[in-house]
Amino acid sequence: MKKHVIGLVALTWLLSAPLAAQELKIATLAPDGSSWMNELRDADQRIQAGTERRVRIRFYPGGVMGDASAVLRRMRLGQLQGGAFTLGDLAGVSPAVNLYSLPFTFRDEAEVLAVREQFDPLIMAALEEQGLIVPGLSLGGFAYLFARDPFPAPEALSTSWRVWVPAGDALSRRTLEQAGVSPVPLALADVYTALQTGTVNTFASTPSGAIILQWHTRARHMLDLPILMTAGTIGLDRRAFGRLAAPDQELVLAEFRQALVRLEAVNRRDNDSARQALVEQGITIAAPDPGHARTWREIAEQTRDRMIEGDQIEVPHLDLMLERLEAHRAP
C-alpha cells in the first residue's frame, strides 16, 4: 500500500512538473543584421514568451553550418533541427518545389499570386511527407538576367555568354544550353569571384539580391524579363518538431508563418527600391522585344517538356498549375 501511495505521488509530481525546455538549432546563410535574421530573432522572442521558455531557438547565421546541402545533412544526423532555405535548395527533398522555379513560366507576380492559394499547400504537404515541416512560403521576387553587355536577340546569343546557374539546377542549365549560351554551375558563394575573374559574365538575381551580394558592380545591363520566382522558407525536422507539445507546435508554426509573411513584404519593398538604385548606379534596365520574350518562353517550355518526357526532372501538379495560369490569363 505504501509503495502504491509513493507511486501515485511520484506520478502526480511528474504530470505537474514543467516540460523540459526544447532547443531548436536552426542554420541559415543569412548574415546577422539582415532582414531574415531580424525577423527570425523576433519570432524566437515571441515563441519563448508564448511557451514560457519551453521552446527556444538557437540560430547559426552567416553560413557557419555550411550550404543548404550541409544543413540538410546535419538535420538528418540530428545536429540541427532546422534551416532557412530557398525553394531551389529543397528540390532534392521533393520535386514539388520546382513548380515556382520553372524558367519563364510566370509573366508577372500577379500570375504567381493567382495560383498560390492552391499550390503553396501542395508544396508544403509534399515536403512534410519527406520529413520537413514548413510553416509557409515567402516570395523573394523575380530573378532577372544581368550582364556587362546589352542583351541581343536570343538567336544572336553565343557561348561567349557565360551564365551562372546554381549547382544542381539541371533545368536552368539545359534551358541555357538550348539558347546557345554557356551555363556555368557554381555554388552561390563562388559567384562573385567568378564575376571578378570573368569565369562568369552573366547572372540571374533579384534586384535587391544583386545589390546585397555586390554582383551589380560587375554588370551594366539588366533584361527586364522575369525568369523565375524566388522563394524561401524555414524547414524544421519532423522528428524534432514532433517532440514539442501540441500547443507549442502550433505557436512555433504561427510565429514563423507570420515572420515569412512580413519578410515577403520586405522583399517586395526592397526589390522596388533596388531597381531605382540600380538605375542610379548606371545600370540600364531594358525590356526585351515582345518577339524575343516569346522566343525565351518557347525555349524554356520545349526544354522543360523534353526533360519531363525523358524522366530527367519531375514536376508534380504541373499540368494543373498550367491550367490555372491559362484560366487566369483568359480575358
Buried (B, 14 or more C-beta within 10 A) or exposed (E): EEEEEEEEEEEEEEEEEEEEEBEBBBBBBBEEEBBBBBBBBBBBEBBBEBBEEBBBBEBBBBBEBBBBEBBBEBBEEEEBBBBBBBBBBBBEBBBBBBBBBBBBBBBEBEBBEBBBEEBBEBBBEBBBEEBBBBBBBBBBBBBBBBBEEEBEEBEEBEEEBBBBBBBBBBBBBBBBBBBBBBBBBBEBEBBBEBBEEEBBBBBBBBBBBBBBBEBBEBBBBBBBBBBBBBBBBBBBBBEBBEBBEEEBBEBBBBBBBBBBBBBBEBBBEBBEEBBEBBEEEEBBBEEBEEEBBEBBBEBBBEBBEEBBEEEEBEBBBBEBBBEBBEEEEEE
